[in-house]
């Protein structure tokens, strides 16, 4: 009887593992839509392979200064310890 239990366990394990081995067409294409969408959002596909040697120049100085100031102020605010995060009922 002990041998029968081992045989049944081996058969069940084989069936379960065989189910994982097959890959459907949907699984084979998993992520293709995200890759396609990302490719379509890139203006110049050759830019990653041939980057400009000079950094981009120009921009709205008020906007750029606001970004730098906001970054500096938020970085200073993050240094304080806010305590433990509580979730659920207190």
Residue pairs with C-beta under 8 A, 6 or more apart in sequence:
39 45
42 48
